[in-house]
């Protein structure tokens, strides 16, 4: 498994996901502002990975803080880095609970570091559990289509949706995996395909518009995706393009499964219309690897996520088990 988040004790090293697969480089974060920049600029991405990174960022913030107010200001700066991924806010809340009103000092800093390490380990264990639950639910399904990147690069390791795929592969039940390229940031092409190749998981790259064709040709018998935020009613915010896959899967009568840790379920958000959708820079659409594909004057819309209504989601898999529509996240179905 690839380790995308490396805590070094005095700083954080992150695989720079902007330059994969052609370069395997790291960005070092020594301050909370470095961490906020890494999250905002997508050095690190994927909701669980953002949460873990933020937890370590707040350890760095606490070490530099001169007062509780300094720590609170750092929390606010991190919260503004990316608005859709609820795991970011979960990590901030978790670390604020650990720190409380304590003044910065060696003892509270050590306590915060231990808590961040535990948050990191807990995410890995949740991913493993999700993989087992998801693979058990998909008994008889062996041809998978996935969207965006939901593996080790997007988490503490193993992955959410890709963790289910890993489990199927480990159990020798995976016949085919198709990975959408995931325009415009190309997480599927650059990251999912690379990650699968590192771990010898057979994968075929497809463009975002090929999902319906693959279903019609019986090359895909289930869709597995992750999520950056799940509303209390089961509406799912995920990488742009997910909603179209869910509609195609519904038409073809194949399972559309979402795998995400329980921390991604936002019980304070009643439905998908209340989820803030991040708007990314237009250059991500106008350019590919800094090379223009249209004129600079071309108008661009670049929402990073869309919302899939709960009724189109066959199952939501968390570390606690498998949930079905109508969604009640107090206990698995």
Buried (B, 14 or more C-beta within 10 A) or exposed (E): BBEBBEBEEEBBBBBBBBBBBEEEEEBEBEBBBBBBBBBEEBBBBBBBBBBBBBBBBBBBBBBBBEEBEBBEBBBEBBBEBBBBBBBBBBBBEBBBEBBEEBEBEEEBBEBBBEBBBEBBEBBBBBBBBBBBBBBBBBEEBBBBBBBBBBBBBBBBBBBBBBBBBBBBBEEEBBEBBBBBBBBBBBBBBBBBBBBBEBBEBEBBBBEBEBBBEBBEEEBBBBBBBBBBBBBBBBBBBBBBBBBBBBBBBBEBEBBBBBBBBBBBBBEEBEBBEBBEBBEBEBEBBBBEEEEEEEEEEEEEEBEBBBBBBBEBBBBBBBBBBBBBBEBEBEEBE
